[in-house]
Amino acid sequence: MAAIGFMKNRISDPELFCISWLTIMSYMRIATHASIFSNPLSPDQALGNIESLLNLPRVKVLSEEEGFLDVYRAVTGSFPVRGNLVPDAHLASILHQHGVLKIYTGDRDFLKFDFLDVRDPFI
């Protein structure tokens, strides 16, 4: 329920709410996964949720732009990135490329990216 409260607060937040296609597709994978939920969402339900989010004012979808690989190399150049850290580095690089400096996540691995202000939305 904390996640629902966090998302509802974003509706009235004056800050731009940036989300990546990587995150959106991860939501689709998890929300529709029968091994994770006993009653997973149907693909249409999950897509409906995504459409509702994307139709909100101040929501911007981010993706890789020209020169992304150079940004990824710069973001990951000071420590080895492998395994489970790869998708986090991917997202961090997208954020860096777009000048986004704040991320709301409970994933402490994002603390490795010194340009990010990491905030746990559930604390």
C-alpha positions, 0 to 999 in steps of 0.5 A: 500500500505504501507504493500506491500512496507514493504514486498518488502523491506524484499526481499532485507533486509539481516536479516532473515525474520521469520514468524509463521504458526499462522501468515500464517494461519491468512493471509489465513483466512483474505485474503479469507474472503468475509466479509472483502474484496468485492473481496477476494482472492481465496484459490489458490491465497492466497496459491500462495502468501504464496508459493512465500513468503516461496520461498524467501531467508532468510525466515524461518517459525517458529512453536512450539517446544518441551517444548513450554508450559513451554515457554508460561508460562514463557512469560505470567507469569507476567500478566494475558493473556486472550481473544484477548491477547491469540493469541499474547501471543502464537506468542510471545512465539513462537518468544521467543522459537526461540530467535527472539527478534524483531517483526514488528507489529502495534499491541501495545499489543506486548509491554507487552512482555518485551523481544520483540523490537516492531516496527511498519512497517507503521511509 
